[in-house]
Amino acid sequence: MTVSRHTRRQFLSSTSIAALTMGAASSLPLGTSRLLAGSANERIRVGVMGTSRNSVGGDGRGTTLATEFAKQPNTEVAYVCDVDSRNVGKAIESVSQFQDQPIKGVTDFRRILDDQSIDVLVIATPDHWHGPAAIFGAQAGKHIYVEKPCCHNPAEGEMMLAAATAHRTQMQVGTQRRSHPALRDAISRLHAGEFGKVLSAECYYFNARETIGKGQSVAVPKWLDWKLWQGPAPSTDYRDNIVHYNWHWFWKWGTGELGNNGVHTIDLCRWGLGVDYPQKVISLGQQILKDDQETPDRHTARYEFDNGTSITWEGHSRERRSKEHPQFECRFKTEKGFLETRGGTWKFTDFDGKVIHKGSGSGGNAEHVGNLLDAVRGDAELFCPITEGYKSTLLCHLGNIAHRAGLGEGMLVDSETGKLKTDNEQAHSLWAREYTQEFRPSV
């Protein structure tokens, strides 16, 4: 087992990442991970950042991931971290059902980075924390599981790619459809030409979300560390309609429905088509309810590629799926018919609607987590490494940028690099963001 050649004190303050972000990481030797060359017999220790409860009081995404890691062989969750003190104990209780090892509850994720025995940092926070935490984690010698979308803006994604390469980090992006056994089978058949040449892809999202209303400035609740919750995002006053879910609909912290749920199906479509960056993006959004929400309630984004294929996504945040709507999440049009997917199921039909092939399987969560652990041990390649996860996330960002910059009817993109091909200043300003000094990432 490879052991780090220096102590954590040489490159990370126990109270601030500022020293790291101001250049200390650039002098680190490559391969700082404790398990860079581990084996299947080595126990992998995990820290999970972000464990908030879901809207009905059940386990949130971070706690769900923590329990999945705890279920894996030779793996233990050593830390759960949340800026909401109400969540930490509940997360420990949930995870403790699947392991005997003690679990530490912390508020500040830097306690996880300080611990040299931690191999993997799991990031299930709001979007604005994904990129910076992943970068800091890689620089601290941790492998990374980062929830979708992998970054809040394109510049962060570029830094994540650089950090993963520089520090030899296994960085898995949480678009777990890549690990669905049935979907892997379907896409393998598609790529093998079994369904004929693929021509285009379309995907849909429906959800009858309620209004978030008009928020009021109020005192920060005693159970919340609002400074750490904001972290790298410029500081703002606390309002009563942001935490813990409505932040998705504010550009300072979220990426709208396109980044929230669209990234899952756009990633599947891009994977199936075998494409990287588009040459043109068309993105039209509108708001149905007049509340504090800044992101579109109804949003259509179309991505056109050099090879003549395209991806079209429709998001309907205020509209429940009805029998008149498409009943699939994704559909590939091919020369022979249609490949449709929903969740972990798929079917291929001819143009007359006759089912030719179909398949179903598990949800992919355990497989996606297991795949990262196998990669950390050197026994597998990642199903969705940052190199792929960033491309799909970038498509979401490009859709949001085109909408916000008033280029919705057509924004040109360099299909080789994914960079903007426009002189629109607002579009270019949305490629990156401003950060607080304490949590500014750099590579």
C-alpha positions as CSV (number, residue, x, y, z in Angstrom):
1,M,0.0,0.0,0.0
2,T,1.4,3.4,-1.0
3,V,1.7,5.7,1.9
4,S,1.8,9.5,1.6
5,R,5.3,10.9,1.6
6,H,4.4,13.9,3.7
7,T,2.0,14.8,6.5
8,R,-1.2,16.7,5.9
9,R,0.1,19.6,8.0
10,Q,2.5,20.4,5.2
11,F,-0.2,21.4,2.8
12,L,-3.5,21.9,4.6
13,S,-4.4,24.1,7.6
14,S,-6.7,22.5,10.1
15,T,-8.8,25.6,10.2
16,S,-8.6,27.0,6.6
17,I,-8.1,25.9,3.1
18,A,-6.8,29.3,2.1
19,A,-3.2,28.2,2.2
20,L,-4.0,25.4,-0.1
21,T,-5.9,27.5,-2.6
22,M,-3.1,30.1,-2.7
23,G,-0.6,27.8,-4.2
24,A,0.5,25.2,-1.7
25,A,-1.0,22.4,-3.7
26,S,1.1,23.2,-6.8
27,S,4.2,21.8,-5.0
28,L,2.6,18.5,-4.0
29,P,4.2,15.3,-5.4
30,L,1.9,13.3,-7.5
31,G,0.1,10.3,-6.1
32,T,-0.8,11.5,-2.6
33,S,-3.6,9.0,-2.1
34,R,-3.1,6.5,0.6
35,L,-4.7,3.8,-1.6
36,L,-3.2,4.8,-5.0
37,A,-2.0,1.2,-5.4
38,G,-4.1,-0.6,-2.9
39,S,-5.6,-4.1,-3.1
40,A,-9.0,-5.7,-2.7
41,N,-8.0,-6.7,0.9
42,E,-7.3,-3.1,2.0
43,R,-10.2,-1.5,3.9
44,I,-11.3,1.8,2.3
45,R,-12.4,4.5,4.7
46,V,-14.9,7.1,3.5
47,G,-16.1,10.5,4.6
48,V,-19.4,11.9,3.4
49,M,-20.1,15.6,3.0
50,G,-23.7,16.6,3.0
51,T,-26.5,14.4,4.6
52,S,-29.6,16.6,4.6
53,R,-33.0,15.0,4.8
54,N,-35.3,14.9,1.8
55,S,-38.6,16.8,1.5
56,V,-40.6,14.2,3.3
57,G,-38.1,13.6,6.1
58,G,-36.4,10.5,4.8
59,D,-32.7,10.0,4.1
60,G,-31.3,12.5,1.6
61,R,-28.9,11.7,-1.2
62,G,-25.7,11.9,1.0
63,T,-27.1,9.5,3.6
64,T,-28.3,7.2,0.9
65,L,-24.8,7.1,-0.6
66,A,-23.2,6.7,2.8
67,T,-25.3,3.6,3.4
68,E,-24.3,2.2,0.0
69,F,-20.7,2.7,0.8
70,A,-21.2,1.0,4.3
71,K,-22.7,-2.0,2.6
72,Q,-19.6,-2.6,0.4
73,P,-17.0,-5.2,1.3
74,N,-13.9,-3.9,3.1
75,T,-15.3,-0.4,3.3
76,E,-16.4,1.8,6.2
77,V,-17.9,5.2,6.6
78,A,-15.7,7.0,9.1
79,Y,-17.2,10.5,8.9
80,V,-20.5,12.1,8.1
81,C,-20.5,15.9,7.7
82,D,-23.3,18.4,7.6
83,V,-23.7,22.1,8.4
84,D,-27.2,21.3,9.7
85,S,-26.6,19.9,13.2
86,R,-30.0,18.1,13.1
87,N,-28.9,15.9,10.3
88,V,-25.6,14.5,11.6
89,G,-27.1,12.2,14.3
90,K,-29.8,10.9,11.9
91,A,-27.2,10.1,9.3
92,I,-25.0,8.2,11.8
93,E,-28.1,6.3,12.9
94,S,-28.9,5.3,9.3
95,V,-25.4,4.2,8.4
96,S,-24.8,2.4,11.7
97,Q,-27.4,-0.2,10.6
98,F,-24.8,-1.5,8.0
99,Q,-21.5,-1.3,9.9
100,D,-20.1,-1.8,13.3
101,Q,-17.3,0.7,13.1
102,P,-17.8,4.0,14.9
103,I,-18.7,7.1,12.8
104,K,-17.6,10.6,13.6
105,G,-20.1,13.4,13.0
106,V,-18.6,16.8,12.0
107,T,-19.8,20.2,10.7
108,D,-16.7,21.2,8.8
109,F,-15.6,18.9,5.9
110,R,-12.0,20.0,6.4
111,R,-11.9,17.6,9.4
112,I,-12.3,14.9,6.8
113,L,-9.4,16.3,4.7
114,D,-7.2,16.5,7.8
115,D,-7.5,12.8,8.4
116,Q,-4.8,10.9,6.5
117,S,-6.6,7.6,6.9
118,I,-9.6,8.7,4.8
119,D,-9.4,7.4,1.2
120,V,-12.6,8.7,-0.4
121,L,-14.5,12.0,0.0
122,V,-18.2,11.7,-1.0
123,I,-19.8,15.1,-1.9
124,A,-23.6,15.4,-1.8
125,T,-23.9,19.1,-1.0
126,P,-25.6,21.9,-2.9
127,D,-24.2,22.4,-6.4
128,H,-22.0,25.4,-5.5
129,W,-19.9,23.2,-3.3
130,H,-19.3,20.3,-5.7
131,G,-16.4,21.6,-7.7
132,P,-14.4,23.3,-4.9
133,A,-14.8,20.4,-2.4
134,A,-13.7,17.9,-5.1
135,I,-10.7,20.0,-5.9
136,F,-9.7,20.4,-2.3
137,G,-10.3,16.7,-1.8
138,A,-8.0,15.7,-4.7
139,Q,-5.4,18.1,-3.4
140,A,-5.6,16.4,0.0
141,G,-5.0,13.0,-1.5
142,K,-8.6,11.7,-1.5
143,H,-10.4,9.9,-4.2
144,I,-13.8,11.5,-5.0
145,Y,-17.4,10.6,-5.5
146,V,-19.1,13.8,-6.5
147,E,-22.8,14.1,-7.1
148,K,-24.3,15.6,-10.2
149,P,-23.9,18.2,-11.6
150,C,-20.2,17.8,-11.0
151,C,-19.6,21.6,-11.0
152,H,-21.5,24.8,-10.6
153,N,-19.9,26.4,-13.7
154,P,-17.6,25.4,-16.6
155,A,-14.4,26.9,-15.1
156,E,-14.8,24.7,-12.0
157,G,-15.1,21.6,-14.2
158,E,-11.9,22.5,-16.0
159,M,-10.2,22.8,-12.6
160,M,-11.6,19.5,-11.5
161,L,-10.1,17.8,-14.6
162,A,-6.7,19.4,-13.9
163,A,-6.8,18.4,-10.2
164,A,-7.8,14.8,-10.9
165,T,-5.0,14.5,-13.4
166,A,-2.3,16.2,-11.3
167,H,-3.1,14.2,-8.1
168,R,-4.0,10.9,-9.8
169,T,-7.4,11.0,-8.3
170,Q,-10.2,8.6,-9.1
171,M,-13.1,11.0,-9.5
172,Q,-16.5,9.4,-10.1
173,V,-19.4,11.6,-11.1
174,G,-22.8,10.6,-9.7
175,T,-24.7,10.0,-12.9
176,Q,-25.4,6.4,-11.9
177,R,-27.3,5.5,-15.0
178,R,-23.9,4.7,-16.4
179,S,-23.8,1.8,-13.9
180,H,-27.3,0.4,-14.4
181,P,-26.6,-3.1,-15.6
182,A,-29.6,-3.1,-18.0
183,L,-28.8,0.3,-19.4
184,R,-25.2,-0.7,-20.0
185,D,-26.5,-3.7,-21.9
186,A,-28.8,-1.4,-24.0
187,I,-26.1,1.1,-24.8
188,S,-23.7,-1.7,-25.6
189,R,-26.2,-3.1,-28.1
190,L,-26.7,0.4,-29.5
191,H,-23.0,1.0,-30.0
192,A,-22.6,-2.5,-31.6
193,G,-25.2,-1.5,-34.3
194,E,-27.8,-4.0,-33.2
195,F,-30.5,-1.4,-33.5
196,G,-29.2,0.3,-36.6
197,K,-27.4,3.6,-36.9
198,V,-28.5,6.0,-34.2
199,L,-29.8,9.3,-35.5
200,S,-30.9,11.5,-32.6
201,A,-32.0,11.4,-28.9
202,E,-34.6,13.1,-26.8
203,C,-35.3,13.2,-23.1
204,Y,-37.9,14.6,-20.7
205,Y,-38.4,15.5,-17.1
206,F,-41.7,16.2,-15.3
207,N,-42.4,17.3,-11.8
208,A,-45.3,19.2,-10.2
209,R,-43.2,21.4,-8.0
210,E,-44.9,23.9,-5.8
211,T,-44.1,27.6,-5.6
212,I,-41.2,28.6,-3.4
213,G,-43.0,31.9,-2.6
214,K,-41.4,35.2,-1.6
215,G,-38.7,34.7,1.0
216,Q,-38.1,36.9,4.0
217,S,-34.8,37.8,5.6
218,V,-34.8,36.2,9.0
219,A,-32.2,35.2,11.7
220,V,-30.1,32.2,10.8
221,P,-31.4,29.1,12.6
222,K,-29.3,27.9,15.5
223,W,-29.0,24.5,13.8
224,L,-27.4,25.9,10.7
225,D,-23.8,27.0,10.0
226,W,-24.8,29.5,7.3
227,K,-21.2,30.6,6.6
228,L,-20.1,27.1,5.8
229,W,-23.3,26.4,3.9
230,Q,-22.4,29.3,1.6
231,G,-18.8,28.3,1.5
232,P,-17.3,29.4,-1.8
233,A,-20.3,31.4,-2.9
234,P,-20.3,35.1,-2.1
235,S,-22.0,35.8,1.2
236,T,-25.7,36.9,1.3
237,D,-28.3,37.3,4.0
238,Y,-30.2,34.2,5.1
239,R,-33.8,33.9,3.8
240,D,-36.4,31.5,4.8
241,N,-37.0,29.9,1.4
242,I,-33.6,28.7,0.5
243,V,-32.5,25.8,2.7
244,H,-32.6,22.8,2.2
245,Y,-33.9,22.4,-1.4
246,N,-35.0,25.6,-3.0
247,W,-31.4,26.7,-3.5
248,H,-31.6,24.7,-6.7
249,W,-33.6,27.6,-8.3
250,F,-31.1,30.4,-7.5
251,W,-28.2,30.9,-9.9
252,K,-25.8,31.7,-7.0
253,W,-26.0,28.1,-5.7
254,G,-27.9,26.0,-8.2
255,T,-28.1,25.1,-11.9
256,G,-31.8,24.9,-12.4
257,E,-33.7,21.8,-13.5
258,L,-31.4,21.3,-16.4
259,G,-28.4,20.8,-14.0
260,N,-30.5,19.2,-11.3
261,N,-32.3,16.4,-13.2
262,G,-31.5,17.1,-16.9
263,V,-27.9,16.1,-16.5
264,H,-28.9,12.4,-15.8
265,T,-30.7,11.9,-19.1
266,I,-28.5,14.2,-21.1
267,D,-25.6,12.1,-20.0
268,L,-27.3,8.9,-21.1
269,C,-28.2,10.5,-24.5
270,R,-24.6,11.7,-25.0
271,W,-23.3,8.3,-24.0
272,G,-25.6,6.5,-26.4
273,L,-24.9,8.9,-29.3
274,G,-21.1,8.7,-28.7
275,V,-20.7,12.5,-28.9
276,D,-18.8,15.0,-26.9
277,Y,-19.4,18.7,-27.5
278,P,-22.1,20.3,-29.6
279,Q,-21.6,22.9,-32.4
280,K,-24.8,24.7,-31.6
281,V,-27.1,25.1,-28.6
282,I,-30.7,26.3,-28.7
283,S,-32.1,26.9,-25.2
284,L,-35.5,28.5,-24.5
285,G,-36.9,28.7,-20.9
286,Q,-39.8,30.4,-19.2
287,Q,-41.1,30.9,-15.7
288,I,-44.6,29.8,-15.0
289,L,-45.0,31.1,-11.4
290,K,-44.0,34.5,-10.3
291,D,-42.1,33.7,-7.1
292,D,-38.4,34.1,-6.1
293,Q,-37.2,31.4,-8.4
294,E,-34.6,32.6,-10.9
295,T,-34.3,29.5,-13.0
296,P,-36.9,28.4,-15.7
297,D,-39.9,26.3,-14.8
298,R,-40.3,25.1,-18.3
299,H,-37.1,24.7,-20.3
300,T,-36.2,23.2,-23.7
301,A,-32.5,22.7,-24.7
302,R,-31.4,21.3,-28.1
303,Y,-27.8,20.3,-28.8
304,E,-26.6,19.9,-32.4
305,F,-23.4,17.9,-33.2
306,D,-21.0,17.8,-36.1
307,N,-22.0,14.3,-37.1
308,G,-25.6,15.3,-37.7
309,T,-27.1,13.9,-34.5
310,S,-28.8,15.9,-31.8
311,I,-30.1,15.8,-28.2
312,T,-33.3,17.5,-27.2
313,W,-34.2,17.9,-23.5
314,E,-37.5,19.2,-22.1
315,G,-38.0,20.0,-18.5
316,H,-41.4,20.6,-17.0
317,S,-40.9,21.5,-13.4
318,R,-44.5,22.6,-12.7
319,E,-46.3,19.8,-14.7
320,R,-46.8,16.3,-13.6
321,R,-46.4,13.6,-16.3
322,S,-49.7,12.6,-17.8
323,K,-50.7,9.8,-20.1
324,E,-50.5,12.3,-23.0
325,H,-46.9,13.0,-22.3
326,P,-44.0,10.8,-23.4
327,Q,-43.8,7.8,-21.0
328,F,-40.0,7.4,-21.4
329,E,-37.1,9.4,-20.0
330,C,-34.9,9.0,-23.0
331,R,-35.5,7.9,-26.6
332,F,-33.0,7.2,-29.3
333,K,-34.2,7.2,-32.9
334,T,-32.3,4.7,-35.1
335,E,-32.6,3.5,-38.6
336,K,-34.6,0.5,-37.4
337,G,-36.8,2.0,-34.7
338,F,-36.7,3.5,-31.2
339,L,-34.7,2.6,-28.0
340,E,-36.6,3.9,-25.0
341,T,-35.4,4.0,-21.4
342,R,-37.0,4.9,-18.1
343,G,-35.2,4.3,-14.8
344,G,-33.3,1.0,-15.1
345,T,-35.6,-0.4,-17.9
346,W,-35.4,-0.2,-21.6
347,K,-37.2,-1.5,-24.7
348,F,-36.5,-1.4,-28.5
349,T,-39.5,-1.1,-30.8
350,D,-39.8,-1.0,-34.5
351,F,-41.5,1.9,-36.2
352,D,-44.8,0.1,-35.8
353,G,-44.5,-0.1,-32.1
354,K,-43.7,-3.8,-31.9
355,V,-41.3,-4.6,-29.0
356,I,-38.2,-6.4,-30.4
357,H,-36.0,-6.4,-27.3
358,K,-36.3,-5.2,-23.7
359,G,-34.4,-5.4,-20.4
360,S,-34.6,-4.3,-16.7
361,G,-32.3,-4.4,-13.7
362,S,-31.3,-2.7,-10.4
363,G,-31.1,1.0,-9.8
364,G,-27.4,1.3,-10.3
365,N,-26.5,3.0,-7.0
366,A,-24.7,0.1,-5.5
367,E,-22.9,-0.7,-8.8
368,H,-21.8,3.0,-9.2
369,V,-20.4,3.1,-5.7
370,G,-18.8,-0.4,-6.1
371,N,-17.2,0.7,-9.4
372,L,-15.5,3.6,-7.7
373,L,-14.1,1.3,-5.0
374,D,-12.9,-1.1,-7.6
375,A,-11.2,1.7,-9.4
376,V,-9.5,2.9,-6.2
377,R,-8.1,-0.6,-5.7
378,G,-6.9,-0.6,-9.3
379,D,-9.3,-3.3,-10.4
380,A,-11.5,-1.4,-12.8
381,E,-12.0,1.8,-14.9
382,L,-14.6,4.3,-13.7
383,F,-18.0,4.1,-15.4
384,C,-18.3,7.9,-15.2
385,P,-15.0,9.6,-14.6
386,I,-14.8,13.4,-14.4
387,T,-13.6,13.4,-18.0
388,E,-17.0,12.2,-19.1
389,G,-19.1,13.7,-16.3
390,Y,-17.8,17.1,-17.0
391,K,-18.8,16.9,-20.7
392,S,-22.4,16.1,-19.8
393,T,-22.5,18.8,-17.1
394,L,-21.0,21.3,-19.6
395,L,-24.0,20.6,-21.9
396,C,-26.3,21.7,-19.1
397,H,-24.2,24.8,-18.4
398,L,-24.2,25.7,-22.1
399,G,-28.0,25.4,-22.1
400,N,-28.3,27.7,-19.1
401,I,-25.7,30.2,-20.5
402,A,-27.6,30.4,-23.8
403,H,-30.9,31.0,-21.9
404,R,-29.5,33.6,-19.5
405,A,-27.4,35.5,-22.1
406,G,-30.4,35.9,-24.5
407,L,-28.8,33.5,-27.1
408,G,-31.5,30.9,-26.7
409,E,-32.3,30.8,-30.4
410,G,-28.8,29.7,-31.3
411,M,-25.4,29.8,-29.5
412,L,-22.4,28.6,-31.3
413,V,-19.8,26.3,-29.6
414,D,-16.4,25.0,-30.5
415,S,-17.2,21.3,-31.0
416,E,-13.6,20.3,-30.4
417,T,-13.2,22.0,-27.0
418,G,-16.7,22.9,-25.8
419,K,-15.7,26.6,-25.6
420,L,-18.1,29.4,-26.5
421,K,-17.9,30.9,-30.1
422,T,-19.7,34.1,-29.4
423,D,-18.7,37.7,-28.6
424,N,-21.6,38.0,-26.1
425,E,-20.0,39.3,-22.9
426,Q,-22.7,38.0,-20.6
427,A,-22.3,34.5,-22.0
428,H,-18.5,34.6,-21.3
429,S,-19.1,36.1,-17.8
430,L,-21.1,33.0,-16.9
431,W,-18.3,30.6,-17.7
432,A,-16.9,31.2,-14.2
433,R,-17.9,32.8,-10.9
434,E,-16.6,34.9,-8.0
435,Y,-15.6,33.1,-4.8
436,T,-15.0,33.9,-1.2
437,Q,-11.3,34.1,-0.3
438,E,-11.4,31.3,2.2
439,F,-12.8,28.7,-0.3
440,R,-11.5,29.9,-3.6
441,P,-10.3,26.8,-5.6
442,S,-7.2,26.8,-7.7
443,V,-5.0,24.3,-9.4
